[in-house]
Amino acid sequence: MKIAIASFTRNGCAWNQKLCAALKKHSCEGYALEKYGKEAGIPAIAPSLPAWTERMFQKMDAILFIGACGIAVRSIAPYVKSKKTDPAVLCMDEQGKFVISLLSGHIGGANELTEEVAAVTGAVPVITTATDVNHKFAVDVFAVKNHCEICEMELAKEAAALLVDGKTVGFCSRFPVDGTKPEELIPEEAAKPSMGICITTSEEDSPYERTLHLIPKVITVGIGCKKNTPAGRIEEKVLAALAAAGISPKAVRQAASIDLKAQEPGILQLVEKYGWQYRTFSAEELETAEGEFTPSPFVRKITGIDNVCERSAVLAGGRLIKKKKAADGVTVALAAADWRAVF
């Protein structure tokens, strides 16, 4: 995690330096009020605390305030938007007695980071999320741990409320599952409660009356296109290929192509819009992809390889699940990585 630590007193600066040094698996940046930071050699919170907080909200995964909760709450209030996107926010008193998970406890990782900070400082970790204090299964923690997209946040909240109340919800997965399933999750083959969780790549896969879809990021989209093909046309063909395969765009982890397309504007705009990674390979690398691919003499003449989209999808993402579809100067293929859920 990229963590910003803000301190407001001399003693807080000492904790700031200690935590920046101790939280080695993370990337920490310490900041302090100028009059104390100057003494300790810590960069100033500038140009103001509100401006600093806004900047940290945009660039950091977590913010730790070493000071009063009121300072933290007032600082972050204008910038809080969604539990899906807000960074983790923690607050620790300047004596290091308590460290509190304030915001994004599950998806943002604040609860786990609170425990880490407490281990370093000896502070009492204060975690207030209901599933944690009641030792119940937390959908959002499970989703983060297994790199799944939560499709329906309101249903995730409803599931959490049911579990905290001692009720059960359904559970099914279209992928292998390891570990011991919590007893409050009822397998699909045992019963069909009205509310249930389904791990699937399709938002149309709804085995329950109210289905909470968890979508694993397992799909690679292989793309080939003519030079300067508009982004809108590439997007249209990619979405059509996904729809034809019954796959949600939320299941896509990355796009792939040949290195000749590394700076193709339309593809770059598409991956930026959806937040996908983008990988490219040389013709020599694509030649090493294993499997049977749809050859094209024209593509070989232009690129030096008989197929771009299928080979790049496989090389980047696993087994080919949809062979190339060509239309309007765009070719698209889909590959899926091996994946399993872990409790």
VEXDREN-2710 file (C-alpha; in Angstrom, 1 decimal):
% VEXDREN-2710
k/r/px/py/pz
1/MET/0.0/0.0/0.0
2/LYS/1.0/3.6/-0.6
3/ILE/0.5/5.2/2.8
4/ALA/0.6/8.9/3.9
5/ILE/1.2/9.6/7.6
6/ALA/0.3/13.0/9.0
7/SER/1.5/14.2/12.4
8/PHE/0.7/17.5/14.3
9/THR/2.8/17.4/17.4
10/ARG/6.5/16.7/18.3
11/ASN/5.6/13.3/19.8
12/GLY/3.5/12.6/16.8
13/CYS/6.5/13.2/14.5
14/ALA/8.4/10.6/16.5
15/TRP/5.7/8.0/15.8
16/ASN/5.6/9.2/12.2
17/GLN/9.2/8.4/11.7
18/LYS/9.0/5.1/13.5
19/LEU/6.0/3.9/11.5
20/CYS/7.6/4.9/8.2
21/ALA/10.6/2.8/9.1
22/ALA/8.7/-0.1/10.5
23/LEU/6.0/-0.7/7.8
24/LYS/8.5/-2.1/5.4
25/LYS/6.2/-4.0/3.1
26/HIS/4.4/-0.7/2.3
27/SER/5.5/2.6/0.8
28/CYS/5.2/5.2/3.4
29/GLU/5.5/9.0/3.1
30/GLY/5.6/11.1/6.3
31/TYR/4.3/14.7/6.6
32/ALA/3.9/17.0/9.5
33/LEU/3.0/20.5/10.6
34/GLU/5.9/22.7/9.4
35/LYS/7.1/23.8/12.9
36/TYR/7.5/20.2/14.1
37/GLY/8.4/18.6/10.8
38/LYS/11.3/21.0/10.3
39/GLU/12.8/19.8/13.6
40/ALA/12.4/16.1/12.6
41/GLY/13.3/16.5/8.9
42/ILE/9.7/15.6/7.8
43/PRO/8.1/17.4/4.8
44/ALA/5.5/19.9/5.7
45/ILE/1.7/19.4/5.2
46/ALA/1.3/22.0/2.5
47/PRO/-0.1/24.2/1.3
48/SER/-2.9/23.5/3.8
49/LEU/-4.3/20.5/5.5
50/PRO/-7.5/20.4/3.3
51/ALA/-5.4/20.7/0.1
52/TRP/-2.9/18.1/1.4
53/THR/-5.8/15.7/2.2
54/GLU/-7.4/16.1/-1.2
55/ARG/-4.1/15.3/-2.9
56/MET/-3.5/12.2/-0.7
57/PHE/-7.1/11.0/-1.4
58/GLN/-6.2/10.9/-5.1
59/LYS/-2.7/9.3/-4.9
60/MET/-2.6/7.2/-1.8
61/ASP/-4.1/3.8/-0.7
62/ALA/-4.2/4.8/2.9
63/ILE/-3.9/7.9/5.2
64/LEU/-2.9/7.7/8.9
65/PHE/-3.6/10.8/11.0
66/ILE/-1.6/10.9/14.2
67/GLY/-3.7/13.3/16.2
68/ALA/-7.3/13.9/17.3
69/CYS/-10.2/12.1/15.5
70/GLY/-11.8/15.5/14.9
71/ILE/-8.8/16.6/12.8
72/ALA/-9.1/13.5/10.7
73/VAL/-12.9/13.6/10.3
74/ARG/-13.0/17.3/9.3
75/SER/-10.1/16.8/6.9
76/ILE/-11.5/13.9/5.0
77/ALA/-15.2/14.9/5.1
78/PRO/-15.3/16.8/1.7
79/TYR/-13.6/14.0/-0.2
80/VAL/-15.4/10.9/1.0
81/LYS/-17.2/9.4/-2.0
82/SER/-17.6/5.6/-2.0
83/LYS/-16.4/2.5/-0.1
84/LYS/-15.3/1.1/-3.5
85/THR/-12.8/4.0/-4.2
86/ASP/-12.0/5.8/-0.9
87/PRO/-8.6/5.1/0.6
88/ALA/-8.2/3.5/4.0
89/VAL/-8.2/6.2/6.7
90/LEU/-6.8/5.6/10.2
91/CYS/-6.3/7.8/13.3
92/MET/-3.9/7.2/16.1
93/ASP/-3.5/9.4/19.2
94/GLU/-0.1/11.1/19.6
95/GLN/0.7/8.9/22.6
96/GLY/0.2/5.8/20.6
97/LYS/-2.5/4.4/22.9
98/PHE/-5.2/3.7/20.4
99/VAL/-5.3/3.3/16.6
100/ILE/-8.7/3.5/15.0
101/SER/-9.9/2.3/11.6
102/LEU/-12.1/5.2/10.4
103/LEU/-12.8/4.6/6.7
104/SER/-12.7/1.8/4.1
105/GLY/-12.2/-0.9/6.7
106/HIS/-12.7/-3.8/4.4
107/ILE/-12.3/-2.9/0.7
108/GLY/-9.7/-0.2/1.4
109/GLY/-7.8/-2.4/3.9
110/ALA/-8.1/0.0/6.9
111/ASN/-8.9/-2.8/9.4
112/GLU/-5.9/-4.9/8.4
113/LEU/-3.6/-1.9/8.4
114/THR/-4.9/-0.9/11.9
115/GLU/-3.7/-4.3/13.2
116/GLU/-0.3/-3.7/11.6
117/VAL/0.1/-0.3/13.1
118/ALA/-1.0/-1.6/16.5
119/ALA/1.6/-4.3/16.3
120/VAL/4.3/-1.7/15.7
121/THR/3.2/0.8/18.3
122/GLY/1.6/-1.3/21.0
123/ALA/-1.6/0.7/20.6
124/VAL/-5.1/-0.9/21.1
125/PRO/-6.6/-1.5/17.6
126/VAL/-10.1/-0.1/17.4
127/ILE/-12.2/-1.8/14.7
128/THR/-15.9/-1.3/14.6
129/THR/-17.2/-3.0/11.5
130/ALA/-20.1/-5.3/12.6
131/THR/-18.9/-8.5/10.7
132/ASP/-15.5/-8.2/12.4
133/VAL/-16.7/-7.7/15.9
134/ASN/-19.2/-10.5/15.5
135/HIS/-16.7/-12.8/13.7
136/LYS/-19.0/-13.2/10.7
137/PHE/-18.1/-13.8/7.0
138/ALA/-17.5/-10.4/5.3
139/VAL/-18.4/-10.3/1.6
140/ASP/-16.2/-7.3/0.9
141/VAL/-13.1/-8.8/2.6
142/PHE/-13.6/-12.0/0.7
143/ALA/-13.9/-10.1/-2.6
144/VAL/-10.7/-8.1/-2.0
145/LYS/-8.8/-11.1/-0.9
146/ASN/-9.8/-13.0/-4.1
147/HIS/-9.6/-10.1/-6.5
148/CYS/-13.3/-10.0/-7.3
149/GLU/-15.5/-7.1/-8.3
150/ILE/-18.7/-6.6/-6.2
151/CYS/-21.5/-5.9/-8.6
152/GLU/-24.2/-4.9/-6.2
153/MET/-23.0/-3.0/-3.2
154/GLU/-26.5/-2.6/-1.7
155/LEU/-26.9/-6.4/-1.7
156/ALA/-23.4/-6.7/-0.1
157/LYS/-24.7/-4.5/2.7
158/GLU/-27.8/-6.6/2.9
159/ALA/-25.8/-9.8/3.1
160/ALA/-23.7/-8.4/5.9
161/ALA/-26.8/-7.3/7.9
162/LEU/-28.3/-10.8/7.5
163/LEU/-25.1/-12.5/8.7
164/VAL/-24.7/-10.2/11.6
165/ASP/-28.3/-11.0/12.6
166/GLY/-27.4/-14.7/12.7
167/LYS/-29.2/-15.5/9.4
168/THR/-27.8/-17.4/6.5
169/VAL/-27.3/-16.6/2.8
170/GLY/-26.8/-18.8/-0.2
171/PHE/-23.4/-19.4/-1.8
172/CYS/-22.3/-20.9/-5.1
173/SER/-19.2/-20.7/-7.3
174/ARG/-18.6/-21.5/-10.9
175/PHE/-14.9/-21.8/-10.0
176/PRO/-13.1/-24.2/-7.5
177/VAL/-13.1/-23.1/-3.9
178/ASP/-10.5/-23.9/-1.3
179/GLY/-10.7/-23.6/2.5
180/THR/-13.4/-24.1/5.0
181/LYS/-16.7/-22.4/4.0
182/PRO/-18.3/-20.5/6.9
183/GLU/-21.4/-22.3/8.2
184/GLU/-23.6/-19.2/7.6
185/LEU/-23.1/-19.7/3.9
186/ILE/-25.5/-22.3/2.5
187/PRO/-24.2/-24.2/-0.6
188/GLU/-26.4/-24.1/-3.7
189/GLU/-27.0/-27.8/-3.7
190/ALA/-28.3/-27.8/-0.1
191/ALA/-30.9/-25.1/-0.3
192/LYS/-32.1/-22.0/-2.2
193/PRO/-32.6/-19.0/0.1
194/SER/-33.9/-15.9/-1.6
195/MET/-30.6/-14.1/-1.1
196/GLY/-27.3/-15.6/-2.2
197/ILE/-23.7/-14.9/-3.4
198/CYS/-22.6/-16.3/-6.8
199/ILE/-18.9/-16.2/-8.0
200/THR/-19.2/-16.0/-11.8
201/THR/-18.0/-14.1/-14.8
202/SER/-21.6/-13.4/-15.9
203/GLU/-24.0/-10.9/-14.4
204/GLU/-26.8/-12.8/-16.0
205/ASP/-25.9/-15.9/-13.9
206/SER/-28.5/-15.4/-11.1
207/PRO/-29.4/-18.6/-9.2
208/TYR/-31.1/-16.7/-6.4
209/GLU/-34.1/-14.4/-6.3
210/ARG/-31.6/-11.7/-5.2
211/THR/-28.1/-12.6/-6.4
212/LEU/-25.0/-10.8/-5.3
213/HIS/-22.5/-11.3/-8.1
214/LEU/-18.8/-11.5/-7.3
215/ILE/-16.8/-11.3/-10.6
216/PRO/-13.2/-12.6/-10.6
217/LYS/-10.8/-10.7/-12.8
218/VAL/-9.7/-13.6/-15.0
219/ILE/-10.3/-12.5/-18.6
220/THR/-7.7/-11.2/-21.1
221/VAL/-9.0/-9.5/-24.3
222/GLY/-6.7/-10.0/-27.2
223/ILE/-7.0/-7.1/-29.7
224/GLY/-5.8/-6.5/-33.3
225/CYS/-6.8/-3.5/-35.3
226/LYS/-6.0/-1.3/-38.3
227/LYS/-3.9/1.7/-37.5
228/ASN/-5.8/4.6/-35.9
229/THR/-9.0/2.7/-35.5
230/PRO/-11.3/4.8/-33.3
231/ALA/-11.5/3.8/-29.7
232/GLY/-15.3/3.7/-29.9
233/ARG/-15.2/1.1/-32.6
234/ILE/-12.7/-1.1/-30.7
235/GLU/-14.8/-0.8/-27.6
236/GLU/-17.9/-1.8/-29.5
237/LYS/-16.3/-5.0/-30.8
238/VAL/-14.7/-5.9/-27.5
239/LEU/-18.1/-5.5/-25.7
240/ALA/-19.8/-7.5/-28.4
241/ALA/-17.3/-10.4/-28.0
242/LEU/-17.8/-10.4/-24.2
243/ALA/-21.6/-10.3/-24.6
244/ALA/-21.5/-13.2/-27.1
245/ALA/-19.5/-15.2/-24.6
246/GLY/-21.8/-14.3/-21.7
247/ILE/-18.9/-12.5/-19.8
248/SER/-19.2/-9.3/-17.9
249/PRO/-16.7/-6.5/-18.7
250/LYS/-16.0/-6.5/-15.0
251/ALA/-14.3/-9.9/-15.4
252/VAL/-11.6/-8.4/-17.7
253/ARG/-8.2/-8.0/-16.1
254/GLN/-6.2/-6.9/-19.1
255/ALA/-6.0/-6.4/-22.8
256/ALA/-3.1/-7.7/-25.0
257/SER/-1.8/-7.2/-28.5
258/ILE/1.5/-7.1/-30.5
259/ASP/4.2/-4.6/-29.6
260/LEU/3.4/-2.8/-32.9
261/LYS/0.2/-1.7/-31.2
262/ALA/1.9/-0.6/-27.9
263/GLN/1.0/3.1/-28.6
264/GLU/-2.2/2.5/-30.6
265/PRO/-4.4/5.4/-29.5
266/GLY/-7.8/3.6/-29.7
267/ILE/-6.6/0.7/-27.6
268/LEU/-4.9/3.0/-25.0
269/GLN/-8.1/5.0/-24.6
270/LEU/-10.1/1.8/-24.2
271/VAL/-7.9/0.3/-21.4
272/GLU/-7.7/3.7/-19.6
273/LYS/-11.5/4.0/-19.7
274/TYR/-12.0/0.6/-18.1
275/GLY/-8.9/0.5/-15.9
276/TRP/-7.5/-2.6/-17.6
277/GLN/-3.8/-3.4/-17.8
278/TYR/-2.3/-3.5/-21.3
279/ARG/0.4/-6.0/-22.3
280/THR/2.1/-6.3/-25.7
281/PHE/4.4/-8.9/-27.2
282/SER/6.9/-9.1/-30.0
283/ALA/6.1/-11.3/-33.0
284/GLU/8.8/-13.7/-31.8
285/GLU/7.2/-13.9/-28.4
286/LEU/3.7/-14.5/-29.9
287/GLU/5.2/-17.3/-31.9
288/THR/5.8/-19.2/-28.6
289/ALA/2.1/-19.2/-27.6
290/GLU/0.8/-22.7/-27.4
291/GLY/-2.4/-23.8/-29.1
292/GLU/-4.2/-23.8/-32.4
293/PHE/-4.8/-20.4/-33.8
294/THR/-6.7/-19.0/-36.7
295/PRO/-4.1/-18.1/-39.3
296/SER/-4.2/-15.0/-41.5
297/PRO/-1.7/-14.5/-44.4
298/PHE/-2.5/-10.8/-44.4
299/VAL/-1.7/-10.4/-40.7
300/ARG/1.5/-12.3/-41.1
301/LYS/2.5/-10.0/-44.0
302/ILE/1.9/-6.9/-41.8
303/THR/3.1/-8.1/-38.4
304/GLY/5.3/-11.1/-39.0
305/ILE/3.0/-13.4/-37.1
306/ASP/-0.1/-15.3/-38.4
307/ASN/-2.4/-14.2/-35.6
308/VAL/-2.3/-11.4/-33.1
309/CYS/-5.4/-11.3/-31.0
310/GLU/-5.6/-15.1/-30.1
311/ARG/-1.9/-15.5/-29.5
312/SER/-1.6/-12.4/-27.4
313/ALA/-4.7/-13.3/-25.3
314/VAL/-3.3/-16.8/-24.6
315/LEU/0.3/-15.6/-23.9
316/ALA/-1.0/-13.0/-21.4
317/GLY/-3.9/-14.7/-19.9
318/GLY/-4.2/-18.5/-20.2
319/ARG/-6.5/-20.7/-22.2
320/LEU/-8.4/-19.5/-25.3
321/ILE/-12.1/-19.4/-24.6
322/LYS/-13.3/-17.4/-27.7
323/LYS/-11.5/-17.5/-31.0
324/LYS/-11.1/-14.3/-33.0
325/LYS/-14.0/-12.4/-34.3
326/ALA/-13.1/-9.9/-37.1
327/ALA/-15.2/-6.9/-38.1
328/ASP/-14.6/-3.4/-39.3
329/GLY/-10.9/-3.6/-39.0
330/VAL/-10.9/-5.0/-35.5
331/THR/-10.2/-8.5/-34.3
332/VAL/-11.0/-9.7/-30.8
333/ALA/-10.3/-13.0/-28.9
334/LEU/-10.8/-13.9/-25.3
335/ALA/-8.6/-16.0/-22.9
336/ALA/-9.3/-17.0/-19.3
337/ALA/-6.8/-17.6/-16.5
338/ASP/-7.0/-20.5/-14.0
339/TRP/-8.6/-19.2/-10.8
340/ARG/-10.0/-20.4/-7.5
341/ALA/-11.5/-18.8/-4.5
342/VAL/-10.0/-19.1/-1.1
343/PHE/-11.8/-18.7/2.2
END
